[in-house]
Amino acid sequence: MSTHAKRERLLLADLLEALGPEAPTLCEGWNTRDLAAHVVVRERRADAAGGILIKQLAPRLERVQTEFAEKPYEELILLIRTGPPRFSPFSLKQIDEASNTIEFYVHTEDVRRAQPDWTPRELDPVFQNALWSLLERSARLTGRGAPTGLVLRRPDGQTVVAHKGTPVVTATGEPSELLMFAYGRQQVADVELAGDKDAIAKLHETKQLGL
């Protein structure tokens, strides 16, 4: 049975292929070639991927990612589409679903929403619930750098605290949009913010959300 992660992976690969290597993305300084290289390195070069979270390893990650970005674009797309090698933890369905559903959803939107003619996607309730479950687990990690208290709320009232503090800002939206907000894509996330005006402004402009 196809997983959410696999579906988003294939959607991202198709989108990258259709737009070509020079299209813009929401990731600052990256075009589609750079984003494709990032995805491949994350899955296939564990020796360098640690630089995503560990600052001391970031220079190595940058070097390896630059090397991969110099590969033929078609090869990068194929590597994304075919998925991780057998020896990778990401090859296990449970780990793939837990670790890659958000990764591929957010990066698909990074590409889609950077295009001038993008339109919102209609996501089914099952997928929205899956995204919410993943967001509940990751909210405190992605919100740890928030300059204010931050609560994420679904339209049905379910909430998760992303960052404790005062004043508190509450972001309300569908799980897919709350994910984009929590992962630092505030400018394109369709959420409603409630709380102190100055706190909202700080939260909307901060670059400290996400991983």
Stockholm file with secondary structure:
# STOCKHOLM 1.0

chainA/1-211         MSTHAKRERLLLADLLEALGPEAPTLCEGWNTRDLAAHVVVRERRADAAGGILIKQLAPRLERVQTEFAEKPYEELILLIRTGPPRFSPFSLKQIDEASNTIEFYVHTEDVRRAQPDWTPRELDPVFQNALWSLLERSARLTGRGAPTGLVLRRPDGQTVVAHKGTPVVTATGEPSELLMFAYGRQQVADVELAGDKDAIAKLHETKQLGL
#=GR chainA/1-211 SS CCCHHHHHHHHHHHHHHHHCTTCBCSSTTCBHHHHHHHHHHHHHCHHHHGGGTCGGGHHHHHHHHHHHHTSCHHHHHHHHHHCSCTTSGGGSHHHHHHHHHHHHHHHHHHHHTTSTTCCCCCCCHHHHHHHHHHHHHHHHHHTTTCSSEEEEECTTSCEEEEECCSSEEEEESCHHHHHHHHTTCGGGCCCEEESCHHHHHHHHHCSCSCC
#=GC SS_cons         CCCHHHHHHHHHHHHHHHHCTTCBCSSTTCBHHHHHHHHHHHHHCHHHHGGGTCGGGHHHHHHHHHHHHTSCHHHHHHHHHHCSCTTSGGGSHHHHHHHHHHHHHHHHHHHHTTSTTCCCCCCCHHHHHHHHHHHHHHHHHHTTTCSSEEEEECTTSCEEEEECCSSEEEEESCHHHHHHHHTTCGGGCCCEEESCHHHHHHHHHCSCSCC
//
